Amino acid sequence: MSKVSDFRKEKDELFGTTQDSPLTNEQKHAFKGLKYFPEDPEYHVLAKLEKEDGGLIDIKTSAGDTEAYKRYGKIKFELDGKEQSLHVYKSTDSDHLFLAFRDKTNQSETYHDGRYVEAEEEDGKIDLDLNYAYNPYCAYNDNFRCPITPEENTLDIEIKVGEKRFN
């Protein structure tokens, strides 16, 4: 098994059996696992990070309000033979980086408000593995408040890896 397969198996177990799951008890009872695109190594890239000025951006949330984030930087990478770019944000109350994106699969195959992927900076680069792209908790349960992907982080291609739409 690959690391991605192991991760998916652990996530399914977390969602189906633990108190930390975003699923309701009713959803857990019927849960048979999340849906994923097949893993594809072409979507694991090393992205160059260009740091930005740190200005604030108000990001809409699923609760209808906004949350302030700092602009941390812009990453550039190549997919489908074209250069792509996404903004990376930082929470105003922690050092956690926030990377959310939309793509051409959002209306048909993936969560309509975009997906997230973990980002950690190392030596001016981000090891970006879109095979780990996941839905925010509000995709499973309306009781969660999640940042919605800013329009500026919309890619003009399909990202057919990572987690698919729930239900």
Summary of the structure (lengths in Angstrom):
residues: 167
radius of gyration: 15.9
end to end distance: 25.6
largest distance: 47.1
contacts: 462
relative contact order: 0.21
helix: 20%
strand: 34%
